[in-house]
Amino acid sequence: MKYYLIAGEASGDLHAAHLMAALRKEDSEAQFRFFGGDKMQEEGGTMVAHYSQLAFMGFIPVLLHLPTILRYLRLCKQDIVAWQPDVVILVDYPGFNLKVAAFVRQHTDIPVFYYIAPKLWAWKEYRIKNIRRDVDELFSILPFEKAFFEGKHHYPIHYVGNPTADEVTDFLASYPNTDNTFQQSLDDGKASLPIIALLAGSRRQEIKDNLPAMLKATLPMTDDYRIIVAGAPNIDSDFYRKIIGDLPVEIVHGRTYELLANATAALVTSGTATLETALFGVPQVVCYKTPLPHLISFLRRHLIKVPYISLVNLIADSEVVTELVAHTFTLDNIRNELSSILPGGNRRSEMLEGYEKVRQAIGQPGAPANAARKMVNLLRKSSC
């Protein structure tokens, strides 16, 4: 069968790549065409466009790049019609993907599957009408989403497990972390120092917003800790160096899981990285700077329907990790919370215990395989 996949950012590229590998195991004749990234490209098939051409975040950046986004949206629609896949599989990225779903439903008979459900429970709940109208099957990776979609909105979904758990489990099973090999591979004479990891997001705007405060918060700790920034895919070192300047801070690219496997603590911008950090057992502070922080705090209290922004807390349904967002995102708060989760800190043990609750809620690994099996079975049944 022919599978057309659309992923719009680094985490979606990773999850989609693993789904592609699982689909090939279920369907030996699988053909792939996609909007995605390097990980998907490694699985084979034809890349129509790289997600880096579409990864704009926030009202102003999206507005400035609107002609580019619309051009790629037209290309995607035309390419789907020309290729005539057996299914279109959307991976997160709802602003773009829901428009694709609407087009496919209106102009073709191609089924639309959504892998990694849009986070309607947090924002833009009205989009449920678009899901009902345009999406044939929805595949969820967050356990609490069944209550939202099925209980509240009576829209059946498939909970398949969380692919991040698979990715971390697979990495740790094959990672020979002996004799400080990660530390020694970096350089200089700091191999004996424990590591504080900085994960400042996957988009340029996120990094520009969050990394400066993370650096300032950790600057007094550079004699006792090795501060290492996880470089995001498709963001070059020069971009980071302009922010870091001459501070004694290192950058690693393509080695985020190695970094987390060796970190003592982390400062993390909200997103999939918060869950990854938890699954590696690394105490963290979630940091997310916003414009107009007091206004955003007001909107969070009165309009946003969930009490947390991090996946860790949402899955646990409790405050396992501290979230410094909007008006609480201050240098003093970041520094104080980080100190509390370092060895000897009063929050470290409690947080590590909370991570176990997250692991239990997610369940057993196997998300890509579960999703692929369900997708192929559904497609075969519909073709009979």
C-alpha positions as CSV (number, residue, x, y, z in Angstrom):
1,M,0.0,0.0,0.0
2,K,1.0,3.6,-0.5
3,Y,1.3,5.8,2.7
4,Y,1.5,9.6,2.6
5,L,2.8,11.0,5.9
6,I,3.1,14.6,7.1
7,A,5.2,15.7,10.1
8,G,6.1,19.3,10.8
9,E,8.8,19.3,13.4
10,A,11.7,17.3,14.9
11,S,9.6,15.1,17.3
12,G,7.1,14.4,14.7
13,D,9.8,13.4,12.3
14,L,11.2,10.9,14.9
15,H,7.8,9.4,15.7
16,A,6.8,9.2,12.0
17,A,10.1,7.4,11.2
18,H,9.4,4.7,13.7
19,L,5.9,4.4,12.5
20,M,7.2,3.9,9.0
21,A,9.5,1.1,10.1
22,A,6.6,-0.6,11.9
23,L,4.3,-0.2,8.9
24,R,6.9,-1.9,6.7
25,K,6.9,-4.9,9.0
26,E,3.1,-5.1,8.7
27,D,3.1,-4.4,5.0
28,S,6.1,-5.6,3.0
29,E,5.0,-3.7,-0.1
30,A,4.7,-0.4,1.8
31,Q,5.6,2.7,-0.3
32,F,6.2,6.1,1.4
33,R,5.9,9.7,0.3
34,F,6.1,12.5,2.9
35,F,6.6,15.9,4.3
36,G,9.1,15.3,7.1
37,G,12.7,15.2,8.1
38,D,16.0,13.4,8.2
39,K,14.8,10.5,10.3
40,M,11.9,9.7,7.9
41,Q,14.3,10.0,5.0
42,E,16.5,7.3,6.6
43,E,13.5,4.9,6.4
44,G,13.2,5.4,2.7
45,G,10.6,6.7,0.3
46,T,10.3,10.1,-1.3
47,M,10.6,13.4,0.7
48,V,8.5,16.1,-0.9
49,A,9.6,18.8,1.5
50,H,11.6,19.1,4.7
51,Y,9.8,20.2,7.9
52,S,12.4,22.9,8.5
53,Q,10.7,24.9,5.7
54,L,7.5,24.9,7.8
55,A,8.6,25.0,11.5
56,F,7.4,28.5,12.4
57,M,6.0,29.2,15.9
58,G,4.0,32.1,17.3
59,F,1.7,34.6,15.6
60,I,4.3,37.0,14.2
61,P,6.7,34.4,12.8
62,V,3.8,32.5,11.2
63,L,2.4,35.8,9.8
64,L,5.8,36.8,8.3
65,H,6.2,33.4,6.7
66,L,2.6,33.0,5.6
67,P,3.4,33.0,1.8
68,T,5.9,30.2,2.4
69,I,3.5,28.1,4.5
70,L,0.6,28.6,1.9
71,R,2.9,27.6,-0.9
72,Y,3.9,24.3,0.8
73,L,0.2,23.7,1.7
74,R,-0.7,24.0,-2.0
75,L,2.2,21.7,-2.9
76,C,1.1,19.1,-0.4
77,K,-2.5,19.1,-1.6
78,Q,-1.5,18.8,-5.2
79,D,1.0,16.1,-4.5
80,I,-1.5,13.9,-2.6
81,V,-4.0,14.1,-5.4
82,A,-1.3,13.3,-8.0
83,W,0.1,10.3,-6.0
84,Q,-3.2,8.9,-4.9
85,P,-2.1,7.1,-1.7
86,D,-4.1,4.5,0.1
87,V,-4.0,6.6,3.2
88,V,-2.8,10.0,4.5
89,I,-1.3,9.8,7.9
90,L,-1.0,13.1,9.8
91,V,1.5,13.4,12.6
92,D,0.7,16.1,15.2
93,Y,1.2,19.6,13.7
94,P,-2.5,20.5,13.7
95,G,-2.3,24.0,12.2
96,F,-1.1,22.6,8.9
97,N,-2.4,19.1,9.1
98,L,-6.1,19.9,9.8
99,K,-6.1,22.0,6.6
100,V,-4.7,19.0,4.7
101,A,-7.4,16.8,6.3
102,A,-10.2,19.1,5.3
103,F,-8.9,19.2,1.7
104,V,-8.5,15.4,1.4
105,R,-12.0,14.8,2.8
106,Q,-13.6,17.4,0.4
107,H,-11.7,16.5,-2.8
108,T,-10.8,12.8,-2.5
109,D,-12.0,9.4,-1.2
110,I,-8.6,8.8,0.5
111,P,-8.9,7.9,4.3
112,V,-7.2,10.2,6.8
113,F,-5.5,8.8,9.9
114,Y,-4.2,11.1,12.6
115,Y,-1.2,9.7,14.6
116,I,-0.5,11.7,17.7
117,A,-3.8,13.5,18.3
118,P,-3.9,17.3,18.3
119,K,-3.9,18.6,21.9
120,L,-7.4,20.0,21.8
121,W,-7.8,19.4,25.6
122,A,-5.3,22.3,26.1
123,W,-6.4,24.8,23.5
124,K,-8.8,25.2,20.6
125,E,-11.2,22.6,21.7
126,Y,-13.6,23.7,19.0
127,R,-11.4,21.9,16.5
128,I,-13.1,18.7,17.6
129,K,-15.7,19.4,14.8
130,N,-12.9,19.4,12.2
131,I,-11.7,16.0,13.6
132,R,-15.2,14.5,13.4
133,R,-15.7,15.7,9.9
134,D,-12.3,15.1,8.3
135,V,-10.4,12.4,10.3
136,D,-11.4,8.7,9.8
137,E,-9.2,7.3,12.6
138,L,-7.4,9.0,15.5
139,F,-4.4,7.4,17.2
140,S,-3.6,8.8,20.7
141,I,-0.2,8.5,22.5
142,L,-1.4,10.1,25.8
143,P,-3.4,7.9,28.2
144,F,-5.6,10.8,29.5
145,E,-6.8,11.6,26.0
146,K,-9.3,8.7,26.0
147,A,-11.4,10.5,28.6
148,F,-11.3,13.7,26.6
149,F,-12.2,12.4,23.2
150,E,-14.4,9.4,24.1
151,G,-15.8,10.5,27.5
152,K,-16.4,14.2,26.8
153,H,-16.9,14.3,23.0
154,H,-18.0,10.7,22.3
155,Y,-15.4,10.4,19.5
156,P,-13.8,6.9,19.5
157,I,-10.0,6.8,19.4
158,H,-7.2,4.3,19.6
159,Y,-4.7,4.6,22.5
160,V,-1.6,2.9,21.3
161,G,0.9,3.7,24.0
162,N,3.6,6.4,23.9
163,P,6.4,6.2,21.3
164,T,8.7,8.3,23.4
165,A,8.8,5.4,25.9
166,D,9.8,3.1,23.1
167,E,12.5,5.4,21.9
168,V,14.0,5.8,25.3
169,T,13.8,2.1,26.1
170,D,15.4,1.1,22.8
171,F,18.2,3.7,23.3
172,L,19.0,2.6,26.9
173,A,19.0,-1.1,25.9
174,S,21.7,-0.5,23.3
175,Y,23.7,2.3,25.0
176,P,27.1,1.1,26.4
177,N,27.6,3.9,28.9
178,T,30.8,2.8,30.5
179,D,33.8,4.6,31.9
180,N,32.3,8.1,31.2
181,T,32.6,7.5,27.4
182,F,30.2,10.4,26.7
183,Q,32.1,12.8,28.9
184,Q,35.4,11.9,27.6
185,S,34.2,12.2,24.0
186,L,33.6,15.9,24.3
187,D,37.1,17.3,25.0
188,D,39.1,19.2,27.7
189,G,39.5,18.1,31.3
190,K,36.0,18.4,32.6
191,A,35.1,14.7,32.3
192,S,34.9,14.3,36.1
193,L,32.2,17.0,36.6
194,P,28.5,16.1,36.7
195,I,26.3,17.5,33.9
196,I,23.4,20.0,33.8
197,A,21.6,19.6,30.5
198,L,19.9,22.6,28.8
199,L,17.1,21.6,26.4
200,A,15.8,25.0,25.1
201,G,13.4,23.8,22.4
202,S,13.5,22.8,18.8
203,R,12.6,26.0,17.1
204,R,14.7,29.2,16.8
205,Q,12.2,31.4,18.5
206,E,11.9,29.0,21.5
207,I,15.7,28.9,21.8
208,K,16.0,32.7,21.6
209,D,13.4,33.1,24.3
210,N,14.5,30.4,26.7
211,L,18.2,29.7,26.4
212,P,19.5,33.1,27.7
213,A,17.8,32.8,31.0
214,M,18.9,29.1,31.3
215,L,22.5,30.2,30.8
216,K,22.3,33.0,33.3
217,A,20.7,30.6,35.9
218,T,23.5,28.1,35.5
219,L,26.4,30.5,35.2
220,P,27.3,30.4,39.0
221,M,27.5,26.6,38.8
222,T,30.1,26.3,36.1
223,D,32.9,25.5,38.5
224,D,31.0,22.5,39.9
225,Y,29.0,21.3,36.9
226,R,29.5,20.9,33.2
227,I,26.8,22.9,31.4
228,I,25.8,21.3,28.0
229,V,23.2,22.5,25.5
230,A,21.3,19.9,23.4
231,G,21.4,21.3,19.9
232,A,18.1,20.9,18.1
233,P,18.1,19.2,14.6
234,N,18.6,21.7,11.8
235,I,19.7,24.5,14.1
236,D,23.4,25.0,13.5
237,S,26.1,25.7,16.1
238,D,26.6,29.3,15.0
239,F,23.0,30.1,16.0
240,Y,23.7,28.8,19.5
241,R,27.1,30.4,19.8
242,K,25.6,33.9,19.1
243,I,23.5,33.4,22.3
244,I,26.1,31.6,24.4
245,G,29.0,34.0,23.5
246,D,32.1,33.2,25.5
247,L,30.4,31.4,28.4
248,P,31.9,28.1,29.5
249,V,29.1,26.1,27.9
250,E,29.2,23.3,25.4
251,I,26.8,22.2,22.6
252,V,26.1,18.7,21.4
253,H,24.2,17.9,18.2
254,G,22.4,14.6,17.5
255,R,23.3,13.3,21.0
256,T,20.4,14.5,23.2
257,Y,19.7,11.0,24.5
258,E,23.3,10.5,25.3
259,L,23.3,13.8,27.1
260,L,20.2,12.9,29.1
261,A,21.6,9.4,30.0
262,N,24.6,11.2,31.6
263,A,22.9,14.3,33.1
264,T,22.4,15.0,36.8
265,A,19.6,17.6,36.2
266,A,18.1,19.6,33.4
267,L,16.4,22.8,32.4
268,V,13.8,21.9,29.8
269,T,11.5,23.9,27.6
270,S,8.0,22.4,27.5
271,G,7.2,19.7,24.9
272,T,8.2,16.1,24.3
273,A,11.6,16.8,25.8
274,T,10.0,17.0,29.3
275,L,8.7,13.4,29.0
276,E,12.0,12.2,27.5
277,T,13.9,13.8,30.5
278,A,11.5,12.1,32.9
279,L,11.9,8.7,31.3
280,F,15.7,9.0,31.6
281,G,15.2,9.7,35.3
282,V,16.7,13.2,35.2
283,P,15.2,15.7,37.6
284,Q,14.1,18.8,35.7
285,V,12.7,22.3,35.8
286,V,10.3,23.2,33.0
287,C,11.0,26.7,31.7
288,Y,8.9,28.5,29.1
289,K,9.1,32.2,28.5
290,T,6.2,34.0,26.9
291,P,5.5,37.5,25.7
292,L,3.3,39.6,28.0
293,P,3.8,37.2,30.9
294,H,1.1,38.6,33.2
295,L,-1.5,38.6,30.4
296,I,-0.6,35.0,29.5
297,S,-0.8,34.0,33.2
298,F,-4.3,35.5,33.3
299,L,-5.3,33.6,30.1
300,R,-3.9,30.3,31.5
301,R,-6.1,30.7,34.6
302,H,-9.3,31.6,32.7
303,L,-9.1,30.2,29.2
304,I,-6.7,27.2,29.0
305,K,-8.5,24.2,30.3
306,V,-5.6,22.1,31.8
307,P,-3.7,22.9,34.9
308,Y,-0.2,22.0,33.5
309,I,1.8,22.5,30.3
310,S,4.3,19.7,30.7
311,L,3.5,16.2,29.5
312,V,5.0,14.9,32.7
313,N,2.5,16.6,34.9
314,L,-0.4,16.0,32.6
315,I,0.2,12.3,32.4
316,A,0.7,12.1,36.2
317,D,-2.2,14.4,36.8
318,S,-0.2,16.1,39.5
319,E,2.7,18.5,39.8
320,V,5.7,16.2,39.6
321,V,7.9,18.8,38.0
322,T,8.0,22.5,38.6
323,E,6.7,24.6,35.7
324,L,8.1,28.1,35.4
325,V,5.8,29.7,32.8
326,A,4.9,33.3,31.9
327,H,5.2,35.5,35.1
328,T,6.9,32.7,37.1
329,F,9.7,32.5,34.5
330,T,12.3,34.5,36.3
331,L,16.0,34.1,36.8
332,D,15.7,33.7,40.6
333,N,13.0,31.1,40.2
334,I,14.9,29.1,37.7
335,R,18.0,29.2,39.9
336,N,16.2,28.3,43.1
337,E,14.2,25.4,41.5
338,L,17.4,24.0,39.9
339,S,19.2,24.0,43.2
340,S,16.3,22.1,44.7
341,I,16.7,19.2,42.3
342,L,20.5,18.9,42.3
343,P,22.0,16.2,44.6
344,G,21.1,17.0,48.2
345,G,18.2,19.3,47.1
346,N,14.9,18.9,48.8
347,R,12.8,18.1,45.7
348,R,15.1,15.6,44.0
349,S,13.9,12.3,45.6
350,E,10.2,13.4,45.4
351,M,10.5,14.1,41.7
352,L,12.2,10.8,40.9
353,E,9.4,9.0,42.8
354,G,6.8,11.0,40.7
355,Y,8.5,9.8,37.5
356,E,7.5,6.2,38.4
357,K,3.8,7.3,38.3
358,V,4.3,8.6,34.8
359,R,5.9,5.3,33.6
360,Q,3.0,3.3,35.0
361,A,0.4,5.6,33.4
362,I,2.0,5.3,29.9
363,G,2.1,1.5,30.0
364,Q,4.2,-1.0,28.2
365,P,6.4,0.0,25.1
366,G,5.2,-0.8,21.6
367,A,3.4,2.3,20.4
368,P,4.6,2.3,16.7
369,A,4.0,-1.4,16.3
370,N,0.5,-1.1,17.9
371,A,-0.4,1.8,15.7
372,A,0.9,0.2,12.5
373,R,-0.9,-3.0,13.2
374,K,-4.2,-1.2,13.7
375,M,-3.7,1.0,10.6
376,V,-2.9,-1.8,8.3
377,N,-5.8,-4.0,9.6
378,L,-8.2,-1.1,9.2
379,L,-7.0,-0.4,5.6
380,R,-7.3,-4.0,4.6
381,K,-10.8,-4.3,6.0
382,S,-11.9,-1.2,4.2
383,S,-10.6,-2.5,0.9
384,C,-12.4,-5.9,1.2
